[in-house]
Amino acid sequence: MPEYEKAMRPEDITRLFVERSNAGDAAGVAALYEENAVLAYPPGEETVGREAIRALWAQVLANRPHFELEQPLPTLISGDIALTSTPPKDGSGARAQVVRRQPDGSWLRLLDQPEFVPPAR
């Protein structure tokens, strides 16, 4: 795997995700996740493990979607675990990720909920 820039703050992961996704780099996106990470995507399903996440993003990025950086909410950090979240620009719910500090001081996603669907009223 190529050497990728590491997220040295939890908030860096979102920026790196946008950059790598817009470059069509599924392996680079997958490198932002721990080996056994869980991604709640596609909606209603789970994708488990870095390789499965890479394969999923390869399919998604084949359509050349464009991502824009969204302003994050304040990060909550407790020791080596952090919760990051962003409200989507289109107002469609929220995004949240649990990230963990790695032995080298960088951060990787452990749990990723990229889309929350508001409850039906």
C-alpha positions as CSV (number, residue, x, y, z in Angstrom):
1,M,0.0,0.0,0.0
2,P,1.4,3.5,-0.8
3,E,2.4,5.8,2.0
4,Y,-0.5,8.1,2.7
5,E,-0.7,11.3,4.8
6,K,-1.8,10.3,8.3
7,A,-4.5,12.0,10.3
8,M,-2.7,13.5,13.2
9,R,-5.9,15.0,14.6
10,P,-9.3,13.3,14.5
11,E,-10.7,16.1,12.4
12,D,-8.1,15.5,9.7
13,I,-9.8,12.3,8.7
14,T,-12.8,14.1,7.1
15,R,-10.5,16.3,5.0
16,L,-8.4,13.4,3.9
17,F,-11.6,11.4,3.0
18,V,-12.8,14.3,0.8
19,E,-9.4,14.7,-0.9
20,R,-9.0,11.0,-1.6
21,S,-12.6,10.4,-2.6
22,N,-12.5,13.3,-5.1
23,A,-9.2,11.8,-6.5
24,G,-11.0,8.4,-7.0
25,D,-8.6,6.7,-4.6
26,A,-10.5,3.9,-2.9
27,A,-7.4,2.4,-1.4
28,G,-6.6,5.8,0.1
29,V,-10.1,6.1,1.6
30,A,-9.8,2.6,3.0
31,A,-6.4,3.5,4.6
32,L,-8.4,5.9,6.9
33,Y,-10.0,2.9,8.6
34,E,-8.7,0.4,11.1
35,E,-8.3,-3.2,9.8
36,N,-11.6,-4.4,11.4
37,A,-13.6,-1.1,11.1
38,V,-17.4,-1.1,10.6
39,L,-19.0,1.2,8.1
40,A,-22.8,1.6,8.2
41,Y,-23.1,1.8,4.4
42,P,-25.0,1.2,2.1
43,P,-27.9,2.5,4.2
44,G,-29.4,-0.2,6.3
45,E,-26.3,-2.4,5.9
46,E,-22.8,-2.8,7.4
47,T,-19.5,-3.1,5.6
48,V,-16.9,-4.7,7.8
49,G,-13.1,-4.7,7.4
50,R,-10.7,-2.4,5.5
51,E,-10.7,-4.6,2.4
52,A,-14.5,-4.7,2.2
53,I,-14.5,-0.9,2.7
54,R,-12.0,-0.5,-0.1
55,A,-14.1,-2.6,-2.4
56,L,-17.2,-0.7,-1.6
57,W,-15.6,2.7,-2.2
58,A,-14.1,1.4,-5.4
59,Q,-17.7,0.9,-6.6
60,V,-18.9,4.2,-5.3
61,L,-16.0,6.2,-6.7
62,A,-16.3,4.6,-10.1
63,N,-19.3,6.9,-10.6
64,R,-17.0,9.9,-9.9
65,P,-19.1,11.6,-7.2
66,H,-17.8,14.9,-5.9
67,F,-17.6,15.5,-2.1
68,E,-17.3,18.9,-0.4
69,L,-15.7,19.4,3.0
70,E,-18.4,20.0,5.6
71,Q,-17.8,22.1,8.8
72,P,-17.3,19.6,11.7
73,L,-19.0,19.8,15.1
74,P,-16.6,19.9,18.1
75,T,-14.8,16.7,18.5
76,L,-15.2,14.7,21.8
77,I,-12.0,13.0,23.0
78,S,-11.6,10.5,25.8
79,G,-8.1,9.1,25.9
80,D,-7.4,7.3,22.7
81,I,-11.0,7.4,21.5
82,A,-12.8,10.3,19.8
83,L,-16.2,11.1,18.3
84,T,-16.3,13.3,15.2
85,S,-19.4,14.5,13.5
86,T,-20.6,16.8,10.8
87,P,-24.0,18.1,9.8
88,P,-24.4,17.6,6.0
89,K,-24.7,20.8,4.1
90,D,-28.0,19.7,2.6
91,G,-29.5,19.3,6.2
92,S,-30.2,15.6,5.7
93,G,-29.5,14.3,9.2
94,A,-25.9,13.9,10.5
95,R,-22.6,12.0,10.1
96,A,-20.7,10.5,13.0
97,Q,-17.4,8.5,13.3
98,V,-15.6,6.9,16.2
99,V,-11.9,7.2,15.7
100,R,-9.0,5.7,17.7
101,R,-5.5,6.9,18.2
102,Q,-2.9,4.5,16.8
103,P,0.4,3.6,18.4
104,D,2.2,6.2,16.1
105,G,-0.1,9.0,17.3
106,S,-2.3,9.1,14.1
107,W,-6.0,8.5,14.1
108,L,-8.1,5.9,12.1
109,R,-11.9,5.4,11.9
110,L,-13.2,2.5,13.9
111,L,-16.9,3.0,13.4
112,D,-18.4,5.2,10.6
113,Q,-22.1,6.2,10.3
114,P,-22.0,8.4,7.2
115,E,-25.8,8.9,7.0
116,F,-28.4,9.1,9.7
117,V,-32.0,9.1,8.6
118,P,-34.2,11.3,10.8
119,P,-36.9,9.3,12.5
120,A,-40.3,9.3,10.8
121,R,-42.8,11.6,12.5
